[in-house]
Amino acid sequence: MKNDSWSLAVEMVSEFLRKPARLSHLMERLPPDLDRGTRRTCQSLLYGTVRHLSLLQKALGECLRKRPKPPVMACLLVASLELMQRPENKAKIVHFAVGKMGRRFGPPQKSLANAVLRKVSLRLPELLSGGADTAEDMSWRYSHPQWLVQRFLDQFGKEDAQALLRWNQREAEVFARWQGEPEPSGALDETQWSGFFRVRREGWAEVERLLQEGRLYVQNPGARIAPELLAQGFSGGRVLDLCSAPGGKSLLIDSLLGPELEEIVAFDLAGPRFEKMLENLRRYRSRRIRAVAGDVESLSPEALGTFEAVLLDTPCSNTGVLQHKVDARWRLKPEDLQALTELQLRFLKRAAPCVADGGALIYSTCSIDREENEAVVERFLESAEGRGFVIESGVVSMPWVHGHDGSGAFRMRREGPA
């Protein structure tokens, strides 16, 4: 396909339909010399289509006799997204898509596209104006798997579940944090969270320069919660940051703690994310962070010693960050949650021996699911490895309430021997 944004987006949507993948990985396949504007438009079409996938599929499904193969369906989906976003330009959008499909697939698919997209342009406003009271209706209206919608309803109730689903359907804002003292910038707007700024779309060129200079770090304000819990009452010593790549939380901890901090050991598996962390630590000229490659499953105090504070930012379901990780909802399966909670508990048990007497253990997820947050902490405290720990505080931030990514963070302190 040609290197225009529409064709590239269609190609990636087609790949996603064959096998749901991380959209960031699909974006990495774009030609490296692609200009910024084309890349941005391509990303908007890709993310928008996946964000509204069930709604678009429902509208198309009502107008198709049978589901076409992924390349054809991808064209229809991207065109349908444009019809939803810019209904005032429906004639132009249909004409453009029909021409594209005719040149690629031939006259039969050209005729199909013309008939189907004209019907979809009328059906989409009707679907968008209707209500959504059941889990099934909410699933297609807000484009989430039905099992996940039902889980939100069970945990949060109908009003909050719908607020969460609506939040996830909004295009994610980009936030960034200054490394050091902030300075005036036309590319950034202040926020209610100290040190965090909202990035203006038109200011991205300046932001990229500041990122390259190591003065600005792209980070959502929700990421501050666990490091702030760690900083509370920290009186000195060493910090262990587990599952730390690509290094954003380590850098934030470094900025929060004063001269009493001896060092931060940033620990994660060797691989591309670890290499990215090494690059970030060099760019941001961190002198108190030491990166160590390893597996949490084999973590031991004999190798690294003990620490006055340990942060475990564990792998999770990402239910708190579905607004910008729009592919995660389609990759997550019900059985994944059980496997994740067992992994999270194992990681906590491995982290515990690395906490010095009187030290703090902070457990963190980017999930808002109780089973991955409070329930895992409760199971840990009831285990042999959790003996001697007491919980001091805990926070679960809800994105539709707090206005940033959702997360869970819990601070425990060792008050007795292991």
MOVEN-V860221 format. One record per backbone hydrogen bond with DSSP energy under -1.0 kcal/mol. NH is the residue of the N-H (numbers start at 1). CO is the residue of the C=O. If there is no record, write none. Layout:
nh | co
NH | CO
NH | CO
This chain:
nh | co
8 | 4
9 | 5
10 | 6
11 | 7
12 | 8
13 | 9
14 | 10
15 | 11
16 | 12
17 | 13
18 | 14
19 | 15
26 | 22
27 | 23
28 | 24
29 | 26
30 | 27
34 | 31
39 | 35
40 | 36
41 | 37
42 | 38
43 | 39
44 | 40
45 | 41
46 | 42
47 | 43
48 | 44
49 | 45
50 | 46
51 | 47
52 | 48
53 | 50
56 | 52
57 | 53
58 | 54
59 | 55
60 | 56
61 | 57
62 | 58
63 | 60
73 | 69
74 | 70
75 | 71
76 | 72
77 | 73
78 | 74
79 | 75
80 | 76
81 | 77
82 | 78
83 | 79
84 | 80
85 | 81
86 | 82
89 | 86
90 | 87
93 | 89
94 | 90
95 | 91
96 | 92
97 | 93
98 | 94
99 | 95
100 | 96
101 | 97
102 | 98
103 | 99
104 | 100
105 | 101
106 | 102
110 | 106
111 | 107
112 | 108
113 | 109
114 | 110
115 | 111
116 | 112
117 | 113
118 | 114
119 | 115
120 | 116
121 | 117
123 | 119
124 | 120
127 | 123
128 | 124
129 | 125
138 | 134
139 | 135
140 | 136
141 | 137
142 | 138
144 | 139
149 | 145
150 | 146
151 | 147
152 | 148
153 | 149
154 | 150
155 | 151
156 | 152
157 | 153
161 | 157
162 | 158
163 | 159
164 | 160
165 | 161
166 | 162
167 | 163
168 | 164
169 | 165
170 | 167
176 | 197
177 | 217
178 | 195
179 | 215
180 | 178
188 | 185
189 | 198
196 | 193
197 | 176
198 | 189
199 | 174
200 | 187
203 | 200
204 | 201
207 | 203
208 | 204
209 | 205
210 | 206
211 | 207
212 | 208
213 | 209
214 | 211
215 | 210
216 | 210
217 | 177
219 | 175
223 | 220
224 | 221
225 | 222
228 | 224
229 | 225
230 | 226
231 | 227
232 | 228
234 | 231
237 | 260
239 | 263
240 | 309
241 | 265
242 | 311
243 | 267
244 | 267
247 | 244
251 | 247
252 | 248
253 | 249
254 | 250
255 | 251
256 | 252
257 | 253
261 | 258
262 | 237
264 | 288
265 | 239
266 | 290
267 | 241
268 | 292
275 | 271
276 | 272
277 | 273
278 | 274
279 | 275
280 | 276
281 | 277
282 | 278
283 | 279
284 | 280
285 | 282
286 | 281
290 | 264
292 | 266
294 | 268
298 | 295
299 | 296
304 | 300
305 | 301
307 | 354
308 | 238
309 | 238
310 | 360
311 | 240
312 | 362
313 | 242
314 | 312
314 | 364
320 | 366
321 | 318
325 | 321
328 | 325
330 | 327
331 | 327
332 | 328
336 | 333
339 | 335
340 | 336
341 | 337
342 | 338
343 | 339
344 | 340
345 | 341
346 | 342
347 | 343
348 | 344
349 | 345
350 | 346
351 | 347
352 | 348
354 | 351
355 | 352
356 | 307
358 | 414
359 | 356
360 | 308
361 | 412
362 | 310
363 | 410
364 | 312
365 | 408
372 | 369
375 | 370
377 | 373
378 | 374
379 | 375
380 | 376
381 | 377
382 | 378
383 | 380
387 | 384
389 | 386
390 | 413
392 | 411
393 | 411
395 | 409
397 | 407
401 | 398
402 | 398
403 | 399
406 | 320
407 | 397
408 | 365
409 | 395
410 | 363
411 | 393
412 | 361
413 | 390
414 | 359
415 | 388
